[in-house]
Amino acid sequence: MNEFNKEKNPEVLPPKKIPAFDRWAVPLGAVISGGLVALALPNLIDVSGASGIAKAILIAGGATLATYSVNRFAIDKGTELASRGFITASIASVLSMTFVGMAFFASTFAGLTLPDVEKLRLQEHGNAYIQYIGERNLQASKAGRTLPVMRSINRDLPAKASCEIREACISGRGKGGRGTIAKILEGLAGRAAAISEQLETGEATRQSTLKQLNKLVGEYQSVLGQSDKTIWERRGDLQKIDAKINQIIATLDEAIPLALLRAYASELNDGVSISERPVASRRLNALLKKHGNSLGSVLATLELGNQIRPSFPARTGVGDTFSYISHFAPIALLTAGIELVWPICLWIYTLLFLRWGTFIAGSQVTQSTSKNRMRRKNAPRQNRKSPPHNRDRKNHLNGKDHHAD
């Protein structure tokens, strides 16, 4: 408003002046935000080739234009209207700046931290496999406790079968011979010998398998730590190592035949029933139950543990990065401050500046009006001249004319 209008109507406030700082801060902030988006895009989309580069340029350029225009209008126009009491302008400015800021924060934080989150997830998978292998090896080593029991059974049952054949020490009938009792004992002894042999082989397999697994786990950690390859290249190599580990773990699971041992212990505890020979059945079942209880007590001490094999993690997505936001808290706070908090703070401070300017200008107008009123009130009454009325002025002129005549 020009000086003429000020003098004519001093009640009208002078136009508000927005601080010069935002004239260069808002464009610079938009350029920084667009640059961060450009750095984050290669981790969010495929930017290889001419089409990929064109997509990245268009997205980054459009994002820069969007944040600049929204912040510029909100600070230039929105604060001006908000300072004059337009609530709708305040709501629209804050909501638009918040939406744009949140969009920029989400894309920037996710894009900047996505490779590091992928590395963390792969590292967690490796640690989970180390724990799983340790548990499986512990279970296999505990299962090795059944080996002395099976050796004892493998020695005792053949001896009892030989005794039955020689002296009928179990049945108590006749002078011996290869009868029903002897055949039952020989069958159980044969299965005990087969299981014992399998346990011996399984223990050797467990030790060799454990060495292979430890080697592969070390190779997994070594590949994960390679800095000359991108995390996505390392991911492919780690997936191949993971497949080898799965194959070898299957061998480790089969090294100790726990299911076979439990079935054999159940067979011993169930005993046999020989028709019309209750005494022989009772003696034989007492012997078998003693060995079954011995084997079962060892099997009962074996805990199943965590049998869920870790699965190789899927490729990290944008949503996965926010699960690790506490791990990257400094980056999250910085990006949120740049993209979201800073523009809103600039808007608030500008609004406060404008309201303060309005308050100062209003105070000056009020003081000036009060001074004028006081001057008019305190001025002497005789010095006050009021313009003559038209009728008095006409009579005055008529008097002059009559005097002249």
TIDO-123684 format. One record per residue (C-alpha): residue number from 1; residue in three letters; z, x, y. Coordinates in nm, 4 decimals. Each point is the difference from the previous one (the first is absolute). Example, Ala and Ser with C-alpha at 12.3 -4.5 7.8 and 13.67 -1.06 7.14 Angstrom:
% residues 2
SITE  1  ALA  0.7800  1.2300  -0.4500
SITE  2  SER  -0.0660  0.1370  0.3440
This chain:
% residues 405
SITE  1  MET  0.0000  0.0000  0.0000
SITE  2  ASN  -0.0973  0.1471  0.3420
SITE  3  GLU  0.2251  0.0587  0.3027
SITE  4  PHE  -0.1235  -0.3155  0.1824
SITE  5  ASN  0.1172  -0.2209  -0.2847
SITE  6  LYS  0.3344  0.1785  -0.0103
SITE  7  GLU  0.0648  -0.0640  0.3674
SITE  8  LYS  -0.1232  -0.3593  -0.0185
SITE  9  ASN  0.2092  -0.0850  -0.3056
SITE  10  PRO  0.2834  0.2472  -0.0593
SITE  11  GLU  0.1385  -0.2142  -0.2855
SITE  12  VAL  -0.2892  0.1101  -0.2281
SITE  13  LEU  0.0981  0.3038  -0.2094
SITE  14  PRO  -0.2172  0.3083  0.0097
SITE  15  PRO  -0.2111  0.0724  -0.3086
SITE  16  LYS  0.1802  0.1817  -0.2830
SITE  17  LYS  -0.0830  0.3601  -0.0719
SITE  18  ILE  0.0055  0.1107  -0.3639
SITE  19  PRO  0.1187  0.3599  -0.0482
SITE  20  ALA  -0.2825  0.2520  -0.0118
SITE  21  PHE  0.1402  0.1476  -0.3210
SITE  22  ASP  -0.1488  -0.2697  -0.2177
SITE  23  ARG  -0.3458  0.0659  0.1440
SITE  24  TRP  -0.0294  0.3058  -0.2170
SITE  25  ALA  0.2756  -0.0675  -0.2582
SITE  26  VAL  -0.1599  -0.3126  -0.1478
SITE  27  PRO  -0.3458  0.1581  -0.0522
SITE  28  LEU  0.1585  0.3157  -0.1383
SITE  29  GLY  0.2155  -0.2035  -0.2370
SITE  30  ALA  -0.3069  -0.1927  -0.1189
SITE  31  VAL  -0.1843  0.3262  -0.0680
SITE  32  ILE  0.2982  0.1381  -0.1940
SITE  33  SER  0.0282  -0.3198  -0.2051
SITE  34  GLY  -0.3713  0.0059  -0.0749
SITE  35  GLY  0.0259  0.3654  -0.1029
SITE  36  LEU  0.2836  -0.0767  -0.2390
SITE  37  VAL  -0.2035  -0.2805  -0.1532
SITE  38  ALA  -0.2955  0.2377  -0.0398
SITE  39  LEU  0.2250  0.2494  -0.1814
SITE  40  ALA  0.1395  -0.2723  -0.2261
SITE  41  LEU  -0.3313  -0.1614  -0.0938
SITE  42  PRO  -0.1191  0.2667  -0.2507
SITE  43  ASN  0.3049  -0.0826  -0.2128
SITE  44  LEU  -0.0528  -0.3747  0.0263
SITE  45  ILE  -0.3745  -0.0406  -0.0550
SITE  46  ASP  -0.2898  0.2050  -0.1291
SITE  47  VAL  -0.1512  0.1865  0.2969
SITE  48  SER  -0.2436  0.2146  -0.1930
SITE  49  GLY  -0.3650  -0.0127  0.1020
SITE  50  ALA  -0.1646  -0.1366  0.3118
SITE  51  SER  0.1185  -0.3564  -0.0613
SITE  52  GLY  0.3585  0.1136  -0.0481
SITE  53  ILE  -0.0053  0.2012  0.3204
SITE  54  ALA  -0.1510  -0.2952  0.1864
SITE  55  LYS  0.2759  -0.2276  -0.1315
SITE  56  ALA  0.2683  0.2425  0.1094
SITE  57  ILE  -0.1494  0.0353  0.3505
SITE  58  LEU  -0.0372  -0.3740  0.0471
SITE  59  ILE  0.3494  -0.0797  -0.1259
SITE  60  ALA  0.1662  0.2734  0.2043
SITE  61  GLY  -0.2045  -0.0876  0.3104
SITE  62  GLY  0.0671  -0.3697  -0.0336
SITE  63  ALA  0.3693  0.0627  -0.0538
SITE  64  THR  0.0158  0.2180  0.3123
SITE  65  LEU  -0.1748  -0.2660  0.2060
SITE  66  ALA  0.2266  -0.2728  -0.1361
SITE  67  THR  0.3260  0.1764  0.0743
SITE  68  TYR  -0.1187  0.1101  0.3450
SITE  69  SER  -0.1210  -0.3445  0.1054
SITE  70  VAL  0.3071  -0.1813  -0.1301
SITE  71  ASN  0.2457  0.2428  0.1575
SITE  72  ARG  -0.1993  0.0211  0.3221
SITE  73  PHE  -0.0172  -0.3752  0.0509
SITE  74  ALA  0.3617  -0.0482  -0.1069
SITE  75  ILE  0.1265  0.2594  0.2462
SITE  76  ASP  -0.2379  -0.0765  0.2880
SITE  77  LYS  -0.0196  -0.3782  -0.0215
SITE  78  GLY  0.2775  -0.1031  -0.2322
SITE  79  THR  0.2797  0.1710  0.1909
SITE  80  GLU  -0.1322  -0.1325  0.3336
SITE  81  LEU  0.0032  -0.3566  -0.1287
SITE  82  ALA  0.3320  0.0449  -0.1825
SITE  83  SER  0.1619  0.1317  0.3183
SITE  84  ARG  -0.1019  -0.3222  0.1750
SITE  85  GLY  0.1599  -0.2164  -0.2678
SITE  86  PHE  -0.2871  -0.0765  -0.2410
SITE  87  ILE  0.1778  -0.0070  -0.3371
SITE  88  THR  -0.3242  -0.0514  -0.1920
SITE  89  ALA  -0.1324  0.3291  0.1354
SITE  90  SER  0.3148  0.1797  -0.1170
SITE  91  ILE  -0.0240  -0.1453  -0.3503
SITE  92  ALA  -0.3733  0.0659  -0.0318
SITE  93  SER  0.0378  0.3601  0.1215
SITE  94  VAL  0.2875  0.0887  -0.2310
SITE  95  LEU  -0.1516  -0.1698  -0.3047
SITE  96  SER  -0.3416  0.1608  0.0441
SITE  97  MET  0.1489  0.3459  0.0546
SITE  98  THR  0.2318  -0.0442  -0.2992
SITE  99  PHE  -0.2816  -0.1130  -0.2310
SITE  100  VAL  -0.2309  0.2844  0.0995
SITE  101  GLY  0.2847  0.2507  -0.0213
SITE  102  MET  0.1042  -0.1148  -0.3462
SITE  103  ALA  -0.3594  0.0189  -0.1228
SITE  104  PHE  -0.0344  0.3528  0.1335
SITE  105  PHE  0.3372  0.1032  -0.1417
SITE  106  ALA  -0.0793  -0.1353  -0.3473
SITE  107  SER  -0.3396  0.1696  -0.0225
SITE  108  THR  0.1107  0.3258  0.1605
SITE  109  PHE  0.3207  0.0462  -0.2005
SITE  110  ALA  -0.1678  -0.0940  -0.3276
SITE  111  GLY  -0.2986  0.2248  0.0589
SITE  112  LEU  0.2025  0.3013  0.1098
SITE  113  THR  0.2494  -0.0170  -0.2868
SITE  114  LEU  -0.2170  -0.1319  -0.2851
SITE  115  PRO  -0.0872  0.3437  -0.1528
SITE  116  ASP  0.3657  0.1054  0.0124
SITE  117  VAL  0.1103  -0.3284  -0.1562
SITE  118  GLU  -0.2571  0.0507  -0.2767
SITE  119  LYS  0.1450  0.3447  -0.0678
SITE  120  LEU  0.3526  -0.1401  -0.0101
SITE  121  ARG  -0.0986  -0.2719  -0.2455
SITE  122  LEU  -0.1722  0.2499  -0.2281
SITE  123  GLN  0.3038  0.2241  0.0209
SITE  124  GLU  0.2274  -0.2909  -0.0896
SITE  125  HIS  -0.2245  -0.0758  -0.2971
SITE  126  GLY  0.0321  0.3591  -0.1183
SITE  127  ASN  0.3790  -0.0153  0.0340
SITE  128  ALA  0.0058  -0.3298  -0.1881
SITE  129  TYR  -0.1994  0.1597  -0.2821
SITE  130  ILE  0.2383  0.2947  -0.0129
SITE  131  GLN  0.2903  -0.2420  -0.0374
SITE  132  TYR  -0.1860  -0.2056  -0.2597
SITE  133  ILE  -0.0921  0.3071  -0.2039
SITE  134  GLY  0.3599  0.1179  0.0169
SITE  135  GLU  0.1228  -0.3355  -0.1302
SITE  136  ARG  -0.2564  -0.0103  -0.2775
SITE  137  ASN  0.0846  0.3549  -0.1058
SITE  138  LEU  0.3701  -0.0833  0.0055
SITE  139  GLN  -0.0574  -0.3000  -0.2250
SITE  140  ALA  -0.2119  0.2086  -0.2354
SITE  141  SER  0.2646  0.2723  -0.0145
SITE  142  LYS  0.2698  -0.2591  -0.0667
SITE  143  ALA  -0.2149  -0.1447  -0.2749
SITE  144  GLY  0.0092  0.3456  -0.1518
SITE  145  ARG  0.3630  -0.0706  -0.0904
SITE  146  THR  -0.1279  -0.2152  -0.2829
SITE  147  LEU  -0.1528  0.3047  -0.1647
SITE  148  PRO  0.3302  0.1281  -0.1566
SITE  149  VAL  0.0770  -0.3516  -0.1252
SITE  150  MET  -0.3415  -0.0295  -0.1612
SITE  151  ARG  0.0419  0.3424  -0.1560
SITE  152  SER  0.3281  -0.1149  -0.1498
SITE  153  ILE  -0.1619  -0.3187  -0.1328
SITE  154  ASN  -0.2930  0.2014  -0.1310
SITE  155  ARG  0.2383  0.2201  -0.1979
SITE  156  ASP  0.2313  -0.2722  -0.1259
SITE  157  LEU  -0.2464  -0.2644  -0.1223
SITE  158  PRO  -0.2058  0.2342  -0.2243
SITE  159  ALA  0.3253  0.1353  -0.1400
SITE  160  LYS  0.1223  -0.3508  -0.0779
SITE  161  ALA  -0.3352  -0.0862  -0.1587
SITE  162  SER  0.0221  0.3081  -0.2266
SITE  163  CYS  0.3569  -0.0900  -0.0902
SITE  164  GLU  -0.1068  -0.3545  -0.0854
SITE  165  ILE  -0.2763  0.1338  -0.2203
SITE  166  ARG  0.2329  0.2427  -0.1774
SITE  167  GLU  0.3257  -0.1890  -0.0246
SITE  168  ALA  -0.0478  -0.3508  0.1417
SITE  169  CYS  0.2640  0.0850  0.2629
SITE  170  ILE  -0.0961  -0.2962  0.2221
SITE  171  SER  -0.0814  -0.2732  -0.2506
SITE  172  GLY  0.2655  0.1069  -0.2552
SITE  173  ARG  -0.2105  -0.1238  -0.2877
SITE  174  GLY  -0.1302  0.2089  -0.2872
SITE  175  LYS  -0.0645  0.3728  0.0100
SITE  176  GLY  -0.2373  -0.0039  0.2930
SITE  177  GLY  -0.3745  -0.0134  0.0217
SITE  178  ARG  -0.2531  -0.1009  0.2655
SITE  179  GLY  0.1002  -0.3609  0.0389
SITE  180  THR  -0.0003  -0.2430  0.2924
SITE  181  ILE  0.2828  0.1745  0.1889
SITE  182  ALA  -0.1628  0.3414  -0.0390
SITE  183  LYS  -0.3340  -0.1293  0.1233
SITE  184  ILE  0.1603  -0.1628  0.3048
SITE  185  LEU  0.1832  0.3223  0.0859
SITE  186  GLU  -0.3143  0.2073  -0.0426
SITE  187  GLY  -0.1937  -0.2322  0.2301
SITE  188  LEU  0.2652  0.0164  0.2726
SITE  189  ALA  0.0271  0.3775  -0.0410
SITE  190  GLY  -0.3768  0.0359  0.0339
SITE  191  ARG  0.0008  -0.1946  0.3271
SITE  192  ALA  0.2934  0.2071  0.1251
SITE  193  ALA  -0.1924  0.3190  -0.0771
SITE  194  ALA  -0.3082  -0.1281  0.1847
SITE  195  ILE  0.2041  -0.1036  0.3039
SITE  196  SER  0.1850  0.3321  0.0042
SITE  197  GLU  -0.3280  0.1887  -0.0109
SITE  198  GLN  -0.1331  -0.2166  0.2835
SITE  199  LEU  0.3121  0.0707  0.2028
SITE  200  GLU  -0.0411  0.3744  -0.0511
SITE  201  THR  -0.3612  -0.0205  0.1129
SITE  202  GLY  0.0930  -0.2264  0.2926
SITE  203  GLU  0.2610  0.2436  0.1285
SITE  204  ALA  -0.2546  0.2812  0.0056
SITE  205  THR  -0.2496  -0.2316  0.1686
SITE  206  ARG  0.2592  -0.0998  0.2601
SITE  207  GLN  0.0649  0.3582  0.1015
SITE  208  SER  -0.3678  0.0895  0.0295
SITE  209  THR  -0.0772  -0.3252  0.1805
SITE  210  LEU  0.2813  0.0623  0.2472
SITE  211  LYS  -0.1479  0.3390  0.0842
SITE  212  GLN  -0.3395  -0.1577  0.0672
SITE  213  LEU  0.1556  -0.2708  0.2187
SITE  214  ASN  0.1953  0.2535  0.2033
SITE  215  LYS  -0.3186  0.1962  0.0540
SITE  216  LEU  -0.1910  -0.3080  0.1143
SITE  217  VAL  0.2818  -0.1068  0.2330
SITE  218  GLY  -0.0058  0.3451  0.1579
SITE  219  GLU  -0.3768  -0.0254  0.0366
SITE  220  TYR  0.0423  -0.3439  0.1602
SITE  221  GLN  0.2380  0.1377  0.2618
SITE  222  SER  -0.2244  0.2996  0.0613
SITE  223  VAL  -0.3083  -0.2151  0.0624
SITE  224  LEU  0.2000  -0.2304  0.2259
SITE  225  GLY  0.1019  0.2963  0.2135
SITE  226  GLN  -0.3531  0.1337  0.0512
SITE  227  SER  -0.0730  0.0144  0.3721
SITE  228  ASP  -0.3678  0.0952  -0.0230
SITE  229  LYS  -0.0934  -0.3482  -0.1248
SITE  230  THR  0.0435  -0.3406  0.1568
SITE  231  ILE  0.2534  -0.2339  -0.1526
SITE  232  TRP  -0.2821  -0.2200  -0.1258
SITE  233  GLU  -0.1602  0.2931  -0.1867
SITE  234  ARG  0.3367  0.0939  -0.1461
SITE  235  ARG  0.0508  -0.3606  -0.1043
SITE  236  GLY  -0.2975  0.0197  -0.2374
SITE  237  ASP  0.1305  0.3202  -0.1604
SITE  238  LEU  0.3480  -0.1466  -0.0366
SITE  239  GLN  -0.1382  -0.3103  -0.1660
SITE  240  LYS  -0.1601  0.2188  -0.2700
SITE  241  ILE  0.3302  0.1793  -0.0599
SITE  242  ASP  0.1750  -0.3365  -0.0184
SITE  243  ALA  -0.2361  -0.1124  -0.2761
SITE  244  LYS  0.0782  0.3160  -0.2022
SITE  245  ILE  0.3729  -0.0583  0.0424
SITE  246  ASN  -0.0378  -0.3554  -0.1300
SITE  247  GLN  -0.1756  0.1227  -0.3123
SITE  248  ILE  0.2633  0.2614  -0.0751
SITE  249  ILE  0.2869  -0.2411  0.0638
SITE  250  ALA  -0.1492  -0.2272  -0.2655
SITE  251  THR  0.0301  0.2928  -0.2425
SITE  252  LEU  0.3611  0.0537  0.1063
SITE  253  ASP  0.0808  -0.3666  -0.0627
SITE  254  GLU  -0.1377  0.0278  -0.3531
SITE  255  ALA  0.1787  0.3261  -0.0780
SITE  256  ILE  0.3240  -0.1676  -0.1088
SITE  257  PRO  -0.0576  -0.3127  -0.2192
SITE  258  LEU  0.2928  -0.2058  0.1238
SITE  259  ALA  -0.1516  -0.3252  -0.1218
SITE  260  LEU  -0.0414  0.1441  -0.3468
SITE  261  LEU  0.3569  0.1278  0.0001
SITE  262  ARG  0.1378  -0.3385  0.1023
SITE  263  ALA  -0.2038  -0.1721  -0.2697
SITE  264  TYR  0.1264  0.2443  -0.2618
SITE  265  ALA  0.3627  -0.0447  0.1124
SITE  266  SER  -0.0465  -0.3770  -0.0245
SITE  267  GLU  -0.1413  0.0368  -0.3489
SITE  268  LEU  0.2999  0.2033  -0.1103
SITE  269  ASN  0.2470  -0.2488  0.1490
SITE  270  ASP  -0.1737  -0.2981  -0.1576
SITE  271  GLY  0.0349  0.1559  -0.3445
SITE  272  VAL  -0.1571  -0.1307  -0.3176
SITE  273  SER  0.0683  -0.2812  -0.2401
SITE  274  ILE  -0.0476  0.0571  -0.3707
SITE  275  SER  0.0050  -0.3168  -0.2074
SITE  276  GLU  0.2729  -0.0274  -0.2650
SITE  277  ARG  0.1450  0.3379  0.1003
SITE  278  PRO  0.2572  -0.0685  0.2697
SITE  279  VAL  0.2099  0.3101  -0.0652
SITE  280  ALA  -0.2983  0.2352  0.0263
SITE  281  SER  -0.1220  -0.1830  0.3091
SITE  282  ARG  0.3425  0.0326  0.1626
SITE  283  ARG  0.0257  0.3731  -0.0725
SITE  284  LEU  -0.3524  0.0704  0.1187
SITE  285  ASN  0.0388  -0.2073  0.3166
SITE  286  ALA  0.3247  0.1770  0.0851
SITE  287  LEU  -0.1819  0.3333  -0.0160
SITE  288  LEU  -0.2948  -0.1249  0.2032
SITE  289  LYS  0.2210  -0.1710  0.2578
SITE  290  LYS  0.1944  0.3209  0.0543
SITE  291  HIS  -0.3205  0.1849  0.0907
SITE  292  GLY  -0.1308  -0.2967  0.2018
SITE  293  ASN  0.3166  -0.0161  0.2093
SITE  294  SER  -0.0121  0.3742  0.0587
SITE  295  LEU  -0.3594  -0.0150  0.1204
SITE  296  GLY  0.0578  -0.3192  0.1989
SITE  297  SER  0.2996  0.1436  0.1862
SITE  298  VAL  -0.2156  0.2873  0.1245
SITE  299  LEU  -0.2829  -0.2319  0.0988
SITE  300  ALA  0.2441  -0.2210  0.1904
SITE  301  THR  0.0878  0.2876  0.2322
SITE  302  LEU  -0.3608  0.0329  0.1130
SITE  303  GLU  -0.0603  -0.1713  0.3345
SITE  304  LEU  -0.3380  -0.1445  0.0741
SITE  305  GLY  -0.0017  0.1324  0.3603
SITE  306  ASN  -0.2776  -0.0756  0.2458
SITE  307  GLN  -0.3040  -0.0675  -0.2119
SITE  308  ILE  -0.2248  -0.1041  0.2904
SITE  309  ARG  -0.2593  0.2708  0.0441
SITE  310  PRO  -0.0856  0.0689  0.3666
SITE  311  SER  -0.3485  -0.1161  0.0915
SITE  312  PHE  -0.2190  0.2027  0.2329
SITE  313  PRO  0.0325  -0.1468  0.3515
SITE  314  ALA  -0.2917  -0.1810  0.1583
SITE  315  ARG  -0.1631  0.1458  0.3094
SITE  316  THR  0.2289  -0.0357  0.3014
SITE  317  GLY  -0.0817  -0.2878  0.2347
SITE  318  VAL  0.1020  -0.0836  0.3546
SITE  319  GLY  0.2859  -0.2214  -0.1148
SITE  320  ASP  0.1430  0.2788  -0.2165
SITE  321  THR  0.0496  0.2241  0.3033
SITE  322  PHE  0.2540  -0.2398  0.1511
SITE  323  SER  0.2140  0.0325  -0.3131
SITE  324  TYR  0.0553  0.3617  0.1053
SITE  325  ILE  0.0545  -0.0700  0.3703
SITE  326  SER  0.3533  0.1396  -0.0176
SITE  327  HIS  -0.1391  0.3252  -0.1400
SITE  328  PHE  -0.2369  0.0273  0.2970
SITE  329  ALA  0.2382  -0.1491  0.2573
SITE  330  PRO  -0.0874  0.2511  0.2789
SITE  331  ILE  -0.3722  -0.0729  -0.0340
SITE  332  ALA  0.0680  -0.3743  -0.0077
SITE  333  LEU  0.2146  0.0164  0.3132
SITE  334  LEU  -0.2531  0.2127  0.1878
SITE  335  THR  -0.2975  -0.2193  -0.0858
SITE  336  ALA  0.1962  -0.3166  0.0762
SITE  337  GLY  0.1065  0.1493  0.3314
SITE  338  ILE  -0.3547  0.0969  0.0953
SITE  339  GLU  -0.1769  -0.3121  -0.1200
SITE  340  LEU  0.2566  -0.2732  0.0560
SITE  341  VAL  0.3110  0.0913  0.1972
SITE  342  TRP  -0.1564  0.2063  0.2785
SITE  343  PRO  -0.2531  -0.2642  0.1244
SITE  344  ILE  0.2635  -0.2729  -0.0022
SITE  345  CYS  0.2469  0.2244  0.1852
SITE  346  LEU  -0.2673  0.0786  0.2595
SITE  347  TRP  -0.0625  -0.3731  0.0416
SITE  348  ILE  0.3723  -0.0710  0.0422
SITE  349  TYR  0.0527  0.2803  0.2510
SITE  350  THR  -0.3041  -0.1106  0.1988
SITE  351  LEU  0.1299  -0.3568  0.0063
SITE  352  LEU  0.3391  0.1204  0.1173
SITE  353  PHE  -0.1665  0.2062  0.2736
SITE  354  LEU  -0.1968  -0.3000  0.1210
SITE  355  ARG  0.3050  -0.2235  0.0008
SITE  356  TRP  0.1945  0.2634  0.1881
SITE  357  GLY  -0.2818  0.0220  0.2554
SITE  358  THR  0.0040  -0.3782  0.0350
SITE  359  PHE  0.3747  0.0060  0.0510
SITE  360  ILE  -0.0191  0.2728  0.2665
SITE  361  ALA  -0.2845  -0.1750  0.1838
SITE  362  GLY  0.1822  -0.3319  -0.0114
SITE  363  SER  0.3146  0.1636  0.1325
SITE  364  GLN  -0.1935  0.1525  0.2889
SITE  365  VAL  -0.1596  -0.3341  0.0908
SITE  366  THR  0.3402  -0.1710  -0.0148
SITE  367  GLN  0.1564  0.2641  0.2227
SITE  368  SER  -0.2869  -0.0177  0.2506
SITE  369  THR  0.0198  -0.3789  0.0176
SITE  370  SER  0.3762  0.0125  0.0489
SITE  371  LYS  -0.0322  0.2526  0.2834
SITE  372  ASN  -0.2599  -0.2120  0.1800
SITE  373  ARG  0.2206  -0.3050  -0.0232
SITE  374  MET  0.2988  0.1882  0.1315
SITE  375  ARG  -0.1999  0.1350  0.2944
SITE  376  ARG  -0.1205  -0.3449  0.0933
SITE  377  LYS  0.3509  -0.1378  -0.0312
SITE  378  ASN  0.1624  0.2717  0.2108
SITE  379  ALA  -0.2671  0.0081  0.2754
SITE  380  PRO  0.1091  -0.1504  0.3503
SITE  381  ARG  -0.1043  -0.3619  0.0443
SITE  382  GLN  -0.1560  0.0612  0.3481
SITE  383  ASN  -0.2286  0.2622  -0.1415
SITE  384  ARG  -0.1474  -0.2392  -0.2410
SITE  385  LYS  -0.3332  -0.1328  0.1273
SITE  386  SER  -0.1587  -0.2895  -0.1637
SITE  387  PRO  -0.3623  -0.0873  0.0692
SITE  388  PRO  -0.0508  -0.2923  0.2423
SITE  389  HIS  -0.1228  -0.3289  -0.1299
SITE  390  ASN  -0.3444  -0.1159  0.0806
SITE  391  ARG  0.1315  -0.2719  0.2317
SITE  392  ASP  0.2230  0.2420  0.1974
SITE  393  ARG  -0.2893  0.2405  0.0260
SITE  394  LYS  -0.2233  -0.2836  0.1370
SITE  395  ASN  0.2638  -0.1038  0.2580
SITE  396  HIS  0.0402  0.3591  0.1027
SITE  397  LEU  -0.3711  0.0306  0.0610
SITE  398  ASN  -0.0039  -0.3286  0.1944
SITE  399  GLY  0.2824  0.1243  0.2208
SITE  400  LYS  -0.1894  0.3128  0.0796
SITE  401  ASP  -0.3069  -0.2026  0.0988
SITE  402  HIS  0.2036  -0.2347  0.2260
SITE  403  HIS  0.1664  0.2896  0.1759
SITE  404  ALA  -0.3382  0.1487  0.0689
SITE  405  ASP  -0.1140  -0.3198  0.1689
